């Protein structure tokens, strides 16, 4: 049985977060003590400063920085909001509480720190990530979770009130939600040999019903569309800490391709972060060639789909032979298909025929 403990101590990470936030606050305090208008400098997240790195195989930020100073009246509001956000997440971390991005948006109103909408408050949290050099998940701020995991993995909780309690992730037939308690847990042991990440909830449920976790010694991860950052980090941990190969199954369309690629190589929006990607993960389907080879029911590509495929052709992450081949195939056949399309051959065909063939082909 494979065994592994989470490398980073939860206590050490908490201390690191608190130290980073307090250091940010002390810089501003010292500036005011010296009679200087408080100011900050942080990496620019503009498109011109985001580059794809072949070395780390993900987008990274360049050397450009932006400066916000209270000397400039236009900077006062975003700077004040940033300071409030730092105070808010410091309180969360100090008391070992969690919050959601939606929670942050409404909590600000209690301090008369109103935002136009949630994307604006989300952006302030992202700014804080770049300033402190840590992720919002380190700050205990999470999106609304919708992904899940099922399989033979025993974890040990580290959250208050559950420290030391162990749980095997086959305990619930619907899978376990990948929320804050699970993402921070230690990995104790697993009998799995791989991870299968699945875009759709229906197929995730079908895989559990058909005991895919036993037949293929696999951990099943539901991404529920584009995988949340916490889920991408969790997949990264499964790959790095347990040395488990990752196979990704999505719908056969350009959006499914992108769901897989974000797990593999990250996104431009998270170029300032690490440990969210799994560069050696494999997109195992559905491919455009699968639509043809398996004669699957399909729909015509829309103009938006075609436009997206041309964008993917130019994206440096898609320069590999498989990606370019499948983009060209999609453009040639001008069709797309959902994972459920395999049901035309029976409810278990995707497990009995397609899955073993694809795992053998892409392993």
N, C-alpha and C positions, 0 to 999 in steps of 0.2 A: 504494500500500500504506500502511495506517495504521501509524504508528510511535509508540511511547511508552515512556519510561523510568519506572520506579517513582519517584514524586516524593520519597518519604522515603528518605534514605540509610540503609542497614542499619547502618552504623557509628554514625550519629547516634541512631538508635532504640535501639541497644544502650547507648549512653552515657546516654540519657534514662532507660532502665529501671534501670541501675545507680545513677544519681544519685537516682532516686525511692526505691529500696529503701534506699540508704545514708542518705538524709535521714530516712526512717522510723526507722531504727535509731539515728541520732544524737539524735533527739528523746527517745527512751526513755533513752538513755545520759545525756543532759544532765539529765533529770529525776532520775535516780538520783544523779548528781553533786551535785545541789542538795538531796538528801535527801527528794525527793518520791516518793511511790508512783507508779510508771510508769502512765500512762494514755493512751488514744487516744480520739479522736472521729472518727466516720465517718458517712456518710449512711445513714439508715435504709432498709432494703429491705422494710419491712412493706407490706402491701397498702394501708394508709391513706396511704402516702407515694408511691405510684406513680400517675402521671397520664398520660393520653394528650395529647400536644401536637400541635395542628393545625399549628403553625408548623414543627416539624421532622418531623412525620408519623410519630411513633413514641412509645412509652412513655418517660417520663423520671421521675427521682426528684424529689420535692419538697424542701422546706427542712428537714424534720425530721432530726435526727441522733441517734445513740446513743453512749453513752460506756461504755467498758470500763476499769476501773481495778483494779489489783492490791490496792487497799485492800479491795475486796469479794471475799470468798473464792470466790463463785460465778463471778467473772469471771477468776480466775487461770488456770484451765485453757484457756478459749478464747483468752485473751491470749497465753499461752505457746505455744499451737499456731500462732497467727498469726505470732509472732516466728520460730518454727521454719520455717514456710512461706516467710517472707521470706528467711531464710538459705538455704533449699534452692533457691529460684528465683534468688537472687543467684549461687549457685555455678553453676547451669545457664547463666545469661547470661554470666557471667565466662568460662567455658570453652567457650562457644558449643555447648552440648549441648542436646538436646531430651529431653522426658519426656512420658509420658502421664498422664492423671488416675489411671489404675490404678496406675501406677508410683509416684506420689506417696503413694498409700494404703499401699503396701508399704514404700516407703523410710522412712516415718515410724517403722516398727517397729524399724529399725536404731538409732534414737535413743530407744527406749522411749517414743515419742510415738504411742501407739496410738489408733486411732479405732474407734468402734463398728461402722461400715460405711463403704463408699466414699462414699455421699451426704454423710456427715458431713465427710469430708476434702475433697470437692468444694466444700462450703459454705465451708470455711476459705479455699480459693483464691479464691472469689468475694468473700469479705470483704476479702482482700488487694487484689483489683482495685479495690474501692471506696475503700480507704485510700490507695493509691498513684495511682489514677486512670488505670490502664493495664489492658489485657486480659490474660488468661492466655496468649493466643497471643503477646503481646509478651514474656511471661516464658518462652516456649518450652515451654509446657505445653499439650498437645493431647489431645483425646479419641481413641479408636480410630477411624481414618479409614475411611470406606467409600464416599465419593463419588468421582466421576471426571470427567474432561473429555476431549473429543476434538474436533479441528478445527484449522484453519489459524491457529495462533498460535505464534510463535517466542518462547521465553522464554530468559532468561539467568540461570543459577543464581548465588546469592550465598552459599550455604552452604560451610563449610570443605571444601577438597579439590575443589570443583566450581566455584569462582569463575570467572566468565567463560565457562564452557562453555554453549553454546547448544543448544537442542533444539526441534524443531517438534512440536506436540502431535498430529500425525497419525502419529507414529512407531510407535505400538503399536495394533493393531486392537481391543484391548479397552478402549482409553482409558488415560489416565494418572491415577493416584491423586492426589487433591488433598490432599497431605500437607504437612508443614512446609517441605520444600525447594521445593515448587511455590508455596506461598502467599507465600513471601518472595522469589520470583524477580522480576526485572525483565521487563517486557513490551517486546520488541524490535520486532516487526511482526506484522500480521495482515491477511489479505485478507477477514475476516469482516465482515458487515453487521449481524449480530444474534447474540443468545445465546438458545438454547432450553434451558430447564431442565426436566428430566424426572424425575418421581417414581420410576418403576419401572426396574429393571435390564434386564428383558426388552425394553422399548420402546427403551431407550437402545441396546442391541445391535442391534435391528431398524433403528433410524435410521442406525447406522453401516453396517450391511450394505446399506441402500438408498441410501447416499451422500447423506443429507440435508444433511450439511455442505457438499457441493458444490452440490446443487440449490438450496439456499436461502442459500448463503454464510453458514453459521451455525457458531457454536461450540456444541457439545452438552455440557451439564453434567448429570450424574446426581446427583440429591440423595439417592437411596436412602432414601426416606421423608422425615422431617423433616431438612432440611439442617443439617449441623454448622455451628457458628459460623464455622470457618475457611472453609467453602464459601460461606457467606453474605457474608463479607468479600471473598472472591475474586470473587463475582458483582458486589458493590458496586464493586470495582476495575475490572472489565471494563466496567461501565456508565460510571463516572466518568472513568477514565483513557483509555479507547478510544472513549468516546461511543457505545457499542453498546446499542441497545434490548434489553430482556429480556422474553421470553415464557415463561410458566410453564405446564406441562402436568401435571396430576395426575389421580388417580382422581376419578370423579364421586360424591363423598360429602362430608360435613361435614369430615372429617379431611383430605381433599385440599384443600379450601378453605383450611383453616388452614395447611397446608404452604405454600401460595402466599402467604398473608397474612403469615406470619412472615418470608419473604424480602422482602416489600414493606415492612412496617411494624414488624418486630421482635417481641419478646416482652417480657412483664413481667419475666421473669427476667434479662433483659439491659438493663433500663431505665437502668442506670448507664453503659452503653457507647454509643459512636457508631461509625459506619462499618461497621455490620453490616447495614444496611438499603438497599434499592433502591426508594425511594418511587415512581419512575416505571415500575417493572416492571409487566407486565400479566398477569393470570390469564386465559389464553386457552382454558382448558378442562381437564378435561371439565366441562361445565355440566349442571345438571339438565335444561335445555331440550334439550341434545344427546341425552340419553337418549330423549326423546320424538321429536325431529326425525329422529334416525337409527334409531329403533326398535331400540334396543340391548338385548341380553340383560341382565337386571338381577336384583337381589335386593331383598327388602323391607327397609326401614329398621328397625333395632332400636329398642327403647325408649331405649337409650343414644344412638343416632344422633339421635333426635328431641330428646332432652334437650340434646344438644350444639348442634343447630340453634337452639333457643330461646336458648341462651347467646350464640351468634353474633349473633342479632338485637339483643341488648342491648349488644354490644361496640361501642364507639365507632369501632373500625377498620372496621366493616362497614356504615357508614351510607351508602356510595355506592349509586347506583341499581342497578348491576350486581349487587352483593353482596346487596342486599335482595331484588331480583327472583329471584335464584337460590335464596336461602334459602326464600323463599315457595314457589317451584316444587318444591323438594325436599319441603317439608311437604305440598304438595298431592298430588304423585304417590306419595309415600312409597316411593320406589325409589332405589337406588344402583347404580352400575355401575363396573367396572374398565376401565382403558385397553385391556386385552386383548380387551374385548368387541367391538371393531371387527373382530377376526379372523373373525367370522361372515360377513363380506363378502369374505374373502380376506386373505392375509398382508400384502399391500402396500396395502390400501385406505386405511389410516390415513395413509400417506405420499402416496399418489396423489390422494386425494379430501379427506379430513378436514383434514389439516395445511394445505394451501394455502388452503382455504376459511377456516379459523380465523385464519390469519396475515393474510389480506386483511381480514377482519372486524375484527380487533383492533389492526391497525397504525395 
